Amino acid sequence: MLRYFIAIEPPVDQRLRIGAVMRQMGDPWPVPHITVMAPDGLMPDLAWLSRVKEVAAQSARFAVKIGEAKTFGDRVLYLSVEGTGLSSLHERILEAVSPELDLVPESSSEQEYVPHLTLARSHNENGLSQFEELASTLGDIPPFEVIELTVFRREDPSTQYRAWRRLALAHSHQY
């Protein structure tokens, strides 16, 4: 079954650098990205795609800064991400994709959108502590301008997600 998600990819040089660290952490096919919309609500019929293109075309470009390594409990190691337009872009896409579905989270710290770039996932206790020093080598990534969204697609559960479509943001700047 086809599955999709919408993300921001760092510039190529940053993707290569982050991808090399992710490979050292055990990810054989790293895809460095900042998730804007998870697969929930992105149905295989692609009815949402034209609405997401419209949101992208009406969204001003903005800068993001990849920050320090953090964790979600003991299960995910990630790099924090800051960007003035990131949360509002996420919310506009949620509204456009599934206004009839209740995908917009309630006011709960557990359900809030937390912009991040996942580096590693742990499938056992204390599996992330071994990667903390490696993650710290990524602490000096320069800010970059978000100029497009990438729609990733996975053909079936046994394959990896791959960049499928790129959706340009508007040319005006918002800093």
N, C-alpha and C positions, 0 to 999 in steps of 0.2 A: 504494500500500500504506500502511495506517495505521502510524504510528510514534508512540511515546510517550516521555516522560521525566518524572521527578519532581523538583520543585524547590521552593525557598523564594523567595517574592517579597518584596522589601522593601516597606514601607508605600507607599501611593500617592504621597505627596509626594516620597519618595526615588526611586521609580521614574520619576517625571516628570523629576526633576533629572538622574538618571543617563541616562535615555533621550535627553534633549536633548544631552548630551555625546556619547553614542554616535552620534546623527544627525550631529553635527559631524565625527565620525570616519569618516563614510561609510556607516553602517548605516541603510538607509531604513526598516526596521521593527524597531526595537530592542525586545527583550523582556528587561529587566534581571531576572536571577534567579541564584540560587545552586543549582547542580545537586547533587541528593542521589543520584539514580540516573540514569545515562545510558541511552539506548535499548536497549543490549544486555540481553537477557533479558526485556524487556517486550513480549511477543508480542501480536499483534493479536486473539487470542482472548479477552483480558482475564482469563484464569484467575488472574493475579497480583493483580488489583485488590482482591478481598475480603481477601487476606492483607495487602496494604499498608494498607488501611483499618484493619485490626485493629492493626497495628504503630503507626499514627498515634494511634489511640484509647488505646493503652497507653503512649504516649510523653509525658513531661512537657514542658510548654512550657519554653523556655530563651531566653536572650538571645544575640544575635550582634552583633558589631562589625565593620563594614566598615572595612578599613584602607587602607594605602598601595598605590599602583600598583606592580606587579611584572610580570615577563614570564616566559613559558615559552620560553626560548631567544629566537629572533628571529621567532617565529611567532604568539604570543598575548600581548596586553596585558590585564592583569586587575587587579582590586582584591582584595587579600587579605581573608580572612574568618576571624574567630575566634568560636568558640562552644563552650561546654563539652559540649553535647549533640549537636553536629553529626556528628562522626565515628562515635559510637556509633549514631546514628539511621541513618546511611548503611550501617553494617555490619548492623544489624537488618533493614533493607529488603533488602539483598543476600541475606541468609539466607532471608528470607520469599519473595522473588520466585523464586529459582532454587536451592533447596537441592540439586537433582540436578545442576545445572550448576556447573562450577568457576569461578564469577565472582569469588570472593574472591581478591584478589591475593596472590601470594607476598610474602615480606618483601623488597621491593626499593624503593629510593627512587624509581625511575621509575614504579612501579605503585601507589604509595600514593595514597590519596584526599587531594587537596589542595583544601580548600574555597576557592572563588574565585568572583568575579563577572566574567565575560569582558566586556571593553569593545570590543576590536577584534582582528581576525585579519589577519595580513600574508600576502599572496600574492607578495611580492617582497622582495629584500634591503633592509634598512634602512627598511622600510615603517612600523615602529612608532615610531621615534625622533621623527617629526613629531607624534606624539600625546602625548608625555610631559608637556608643559606643560599641555595640556588635561586630562589625567588628574589632574594635581596639584590641579586646582580642586575635586576631589571628596574631598579629604583630611579634611574635617570632618563627615562623615556621622555622626549620633548612633546609638548602639546601639538595637536594637529587639527586641521580644519576638516569637519565632516562635510563632504560634498555629495555623498550618495549613500543610499541604503543598499544592502545586498540581501536578496532573497536566496536562501539556501534550500536545497531539495535533497531528499533521500529517496531512492527508488524503492527499497524494501528494507526491512529491519536488519538484514545482513550487510548492508552497504553503508558507506560513510556519507555524511552530508557534504554536498559540493555547492559552490557558488553557481546559481542558476540564472538570476536576473539582477541587473543593477538599475536602481531607480534614482535619478538625479534629484538633488534638492535645489530649491530656487537659488539664484545667483546672489541675491542680496545677503549681506553679512549681518550677524547679530552677535555682538560680543558683550 
